[in-house]
Amino acid sequence: MNNQRGTSIQRAASVVAQGDIIAYPTEGVFGLGCNPFNEQAVESLIKLKARSSEKGLIIIAANRRQLEPLIAPISEAIDEQLRASWPGPVTWILPAATTASELLTGGRTTIAARVTAHRAAAELCEACGHALVSTSANVSGHSPCLDATAVDATFTNLGYIVDLPVGDLQGPTPIFDGVSGKQLR
């Protein structure tokens, strides 16, 4: 347990700016995050989780504007669905911008994104000035961590753990397909 823990959103944002990985609370579980525009940080996060790079990663943001560099233009019908569910604990699979890293998309033409309603996660995105990678804090195939103590016991050498509570959602957020509207998780 060599991780620094605390409640400072500014400290966490500083660690992200340095290209490191953080853990932070989301709507239902702890997430691991980094700057989605820093390819080396994203690669490190995938290795840390022992996750296949073909799975892709979820991106969270404090507002729609932060997602614009990663999402291609969407139809009015999809936009209506997003407005009805964001900010909130709903992740959508959307068309990816051509500039979005394959590490984020898993090599697909889509990307998973959410405008979070979790106060600490939204404040963290605001403090970073951009969206964040948000993948559950667990080694691939294991249950996600629900608090900072579990994260600290599971991972060593994270840049920072934001030691604040997760939201009221029981487990990870549901995921919907932005084209069909069908729930995928």
C-alpha positions as CSV (number, residue, x, y, z in Angstrom):
1,M,0.0,0.0,0.0
2,N,2.2,2.8,-1.3
3,N,-0.7,5.0,-2.5
4,Q,-1.3,8.5,-1.4
5,R,-4.9,9.0,-0.3
6,G,-6.9,12.1,0.5
7,T,-10.0,14.1,-0.3
8,S,-8.3,16.8,-2.5
9,I,-9.8,17.1,-6.0
10,Q,-7.1,19.6,-6.9
11,R,-4.3,17.1,-5.9
12,A,-6.0,14.4,-8.0
13,A,-6.2,16.7,-11.0
14,S,-2.6,17.6,-10.6
15,V,-1.6,13.9,-10.6
16,V,-3.7,13.4,-13.8
17,A,-1.9,16.4,-15.4
18,Q,1.4,14.7,-14.6
19,G,0.3,11.6,-16.7
20,D,-0.4,9.4,-13.7
21,I,-3.4,7.1,-12.8
22,I,-5.8,7.9,-10.0
23,A,-8.7,6.2,-8.3
24,Y,-11.9,8.0,-7.5
25,P,-15.5,7.4,-6.6
26,T,-18.2,7.3,-9.2
27,E,-22.0,6.6,-9.1
28,G,-21.7,3.0,-7.9
29,V,-18.1,1.8,-7.7
30,F,-14.6,3.3,-7.6
31,G,-13.0,4.1,-10.9
32,L,-9.5,4.2,-12.2
33,G,-8.8,7.2,-14.3
34,C,-6.3,9.1,-16.3
35,N,-6.2,11.7,-19.1
36,P,-7.8,10.1,-22.2
37,F,-5.6,12.2,-24.4
38,N,-2.4,10.8,-22.9
39,E,-1.7,7.6,-24.7
40,Q,1.0,6.5,-22.4
41,A,-1.2,7.0,-19.3
42,V,-4.1,5.0,-21.0
43,E,-1.7,2.2,-21.9
44,S,-0.5,2.1,-18.2
45,L,-4.0,2.0,-17.0
46,I,-4.9,-1.0,-19.3
47,K,-1.8,-2.8,-18.1
48,L,-2.6,-2.1,-14.4
49,K,-6.1,-3.6,-14.8
50,A,-4.7,-6.6,-16.9
51,R,-7.4,-5.7,-19.3
52,S,-7.6,-6.4,-23.0
53,S,-7.1,-3.3,-25.1
54,E,-9.8,-4.6,-27.4
55,K,-12.5,-3.9,-24.7
56,G,-12.2,-0.1,-24.9
57,L,-12.8,2.2,-21.9
58,I,-15.5,4.5,-20.6
59,I,-15.0,8.2,-20.6
60,I,-16.7,10.5,-18.1
61,A,-17.1,14.2,-18.2
62,A,-18.6,17.0,-16.1
63,N,-20.5,18.3,-19.2
64,R,-21.1,17.5,-22.9
65,R,-18.5,20.1,-24.0
66,Q,-15.8,17.9,-22.4
67,L,-16.9,14.9,-24.6
68,E,-16.9,16.8,-27.9
69,P,-13.2,16.0,-28.8
70,L,-14.0,12.3,-28.5
71,I,-17.5,11.9,-30.0
72,A,-18.5,12.3,-33.6
73,P,-21.6,14.2,-34.5
74,I,-24.8,12.5,-33.4
75,S,-28.4,12.5,-34.6
76,E,-31.1,14.6,-33.0
77,A,-32.8,11.4,-31.8
78,I,-29.6,10.3,-29.9
79,D,-29.1,13.8,-28.6
80,E,-32.6,13.7,-27.1
81,Q,-31.8,10.5,-25.3
82,L,-28.6,12.0,-23.9
83,R,-30.3,15.1,-22.7
84,A,-32.9,13.0,-20.9
85,S,-30.3,10.9,-19.1
86,W,-27.4,13.2,-18.5
87,P,-26.0,14.2,-16.1
88,G,-26.7,10.9,-14.6
89,P,-25.6,7.3,-14.1
90,V,-26.1,6.2,-17.7
91,T,-23.3,5.3,-20.1
92,W,-24.0,5.5,-23.8
93,I,-22.1,3.9,-26.7
94,L,-21.7,6.7,-29.2
95,P,-20.0,7.3,-32.5
96,A,-16.3,8.0,-31.8
97,A,-14.5,11.0,-33.3
98,T,-11.8,9.8,-35.8
99,T,-9.2,11.3,-33.5
100,A,-10.2,9.2,-30.5
101,S,-7.5,6.7,-29.5
102,E,-8.0,3.0,-30.4
103,L,-7.1,2.3,-26.8
104,L,-10.3,4.2,-25.8
105,T,-12.5,2.7,-28.5
106,G,-11.1,-0.8,-28.4
107,G,-10.5,-0.4,-32.2
108,R,-14.2,0.2,-32.9
109,T,-15.9,3.2,-34.4
110,T,-17.8,3.9,-31.1
111,I,-16.8,5.1,-27.7
112,A,-18.5,4.7,-24.3
113,A,-19.3,8.0,-22.6
114,R,-21.1,9.5,-19.7
115,V,-21.8,13.0,-18.2
116,T,-21.6,12.1,-14.6
117,A,-23.9,13.3,-11.9
118,H,-21.5,12.1,-9.1
119,R,-20.4,15.3,-7.4
120,A,-16.8,14.4,-6.8
121,A,-16.3,12.8,-10.2
122,A,-17.8,15.9,-11.9
123,E,-15.6,18.2,-9.8
124,L,-12.6,16.2,-10.8
125,C,-13.4,16.5,-14.5
126,E,-13.8,20.2,-14.0
127,A,-10.5,20.5,-12.2
128,C,-8.7,18.6,-14.9
129,G,-10.4,20.7,-17.6
130,H,-11.2,17.7,-19.7
131,A,-13.0,14.3,-19.6
132,L,-11.4,11.3,-17.8
133,V,-11.0,7.7,-18.4
134,S,-13.4,5.9,-16.0
135,T,-13.0,2.1,-15.8
136,S,-13.9,0.2,-12.7
137,A,-11.2,-0.1,-10.1
138,N,-10.5,-3.8,-10.2
139,V,-8.2,-6.3,-11.9
140,S,-10.0,-7.6,-15.0
141,G,-12.4,-10.4,-14.0
142,H,-12.6,-9.4,-10.3
143,S,-15.3,-7.4,-8.5
144,P,-14.9,-3.6,-8.5
145,C,-13.7,-1.8,-5.5
146,L,-16.4,0.0,-3.5
147,D,-14.2,2.2,-1.3
148,A,-10.7,3.7,-1.1
149,T,-9.5,1.0,1.3
150,A,-10.3,-1.7,-1.2
151,V,-8.5,0.2,-3.9
152,D,-5.5,0.7,-1.7
153,A,-5.4,-3.1,-1.0
154,T,-5.8,-4.0,-4.7
155,F,-3.4,-1.6,-6.4
156,T,0.0,-0.2,-5.5
157,N,1.7,2.9,-6.8
158,L,-1.4,4.8,-8.0
159,G,-0.8,8.5,-8.2
160,Y,-3.6,9.3,-5.9
161,I,-6.8,7.9,-4.4
162,V,-9.7,10.3,-3.9
163,D,-11.0,9.0,-0.6
164,L,-14.6,10.0,-0.9
165,P,-17.8,7.9,-1.0
166,V,-19.3,6.3,-4.1
167,G,-22.9,7.2,-5.1
168,D,-26.0,5.3,-4.4
169,L,-26.0,3.1,-7.5
170,Q,-25.7,-0.6,-6.8
171,G,-22.7,-1.5,-9.1
172,P,-21.5,-0.1,-12.4
173,T,-23.6,2.2,-14.5
174,P,-26.0,0.7,-17.1
175,I,-24.7,1.0,-20.7
176,F,-27.0,1.7,-23.6
177,D,-26.4,1.6,-27.3
178,G,-26.8,5.1,-28.8
179,V,-28.1,3.8,-32.1
180,S,-30.6,1.1,-31.0
181,G,-31.4,2.4,-27.5
182,K,-31.0,-1.1,-26.2
183,Q,-29.5,-1.7,-22.8
184,L,-26.2,-3.6,-23.1
185,R,-25.3,-3.9,-19.4
